[in-house]
Amino acid sequence: MNQAIKITVKYFASIREAIGVSTEAITCEANTVGALREMLIANGAPYAAALAQGKSIRMAYNQVMCDESVSLESGCEVAFFPPVTGG
């Protein structure tokens, strides 16, 4: 069993709009960014729709782009946001 850690989760753009908050402090036992995403999805709507597997979502760990395999540490910041396009 993993030890509970405290992290800050930030949501941007359409994900923020769907969930209804931009930042939340949570205590969880997730040990990777992917496990955190799964835990949030398990919370049900609106998280399940906004963060659903198969959706193209970018992630950052302490303001550095990352993938779902990055390990979490207490006090870290994880951000979720849709892919950004420009022109």
For each residue, the residues with C-beta under 8 A, 3 or more apart:
1: 29
2: 29 30 31
3: 29
4: 27 28 29
5: 27 28 29 30 72 73 74 75 76
6: 25 26 27 74 75
7: 25 26 27 28 36 72 74 75 76 77 78
8: 23 24 25 26 76 77 78
9: 23 24 25 26 36 40 77 78 79 80
10: 22 23 77 78 79 80
11: 15 16 19 21 22 23 50 79 80 81
12: 15 16 22 79 80 81 82
13: 16 17 81 82
14: 17 18 50 82
15: 11 12 18 19 50 51 57 80 81 82
16: 11 12 13 19 20 21 22
17: 13 14 20
18: 14 15 46 49 50
19: 11 15 16 46 47 50
20: 16 17 46
21: 11 16 24
22: 10 11 12 16
23: 8 9 10 11
24: 8 9 21
25: 6 7 8 9
26: 6 7 8 9
27: 4 5 6 7
28: 4 5 7 36 39
29: 1 2 3 4 5
30: 2 5 35 36 38 39 72
31: 2 35 71 72
32: 35 36 68 69 70 71 72
33: 36 37 59 61 66 67 68 69 70 72 78
34: 37 38 67 68 69
35: 30 31 32 38 39 72
36: 7 9 28 30 32 33 39 40 72 78
37: 33 34 40 41 51 53 57 59 68 80
38: 30 34 35 41 42
39: 28 30 35 36 42 43
40: 9 36 37 43 47 51
41: 37 38 47 48 51 52 53
42: 38 39 48
43: 39 40 47 48
44: 47 48
45: 48 49
46: 18 19 20 49 50
47: 19 40 41 43 44 50 51
48: 41 42 43 44 45 51 52
49: 18 45 46 52
50: 11 14 15 18 19 46 47 55
51: 15 37 40 41 47 48 55 57 80
52: 41 48 49 55
53: 37 41
54:
55: 50 51 52
56: 82 83
57: 15 37 51 80 81 82 83
58: 65 80 81 82 83 84
59: 33 37 65 66 67 68 70 78 79 80 81
60: 63 64 65 66 77 78 79 81
61: 33 64 66 70 72 76 77 78
62: 76 77
63: 60 77 79
64: 60 61
65: 58 59 60
66: 33 59 60 61 70
67: 33 34 59 70
68: 32 33 34 37 59
69: 32 33 34
70: 32 33 59 61 66 67
71: 31 32
72: 5 7 30 31 32 33 35 36 61 76 78
73: 5 76
74: 5 6 7
75: 5 6 7
76: 5 7 8 61 62 72 73
77: 7 8 9 10 60 61 62 63
78: 7 8 9 10 33 36 59 60 61 72
79: 9 10 11 12 59 60 63
80: 9 10 11 12 15 37 51 57 58 59
81: 11 12 13 15 57 58 59 60 84
82: 12 13 14 15 56 57 58
83: 56 57 58
84: 58 81
85:
86:
87:
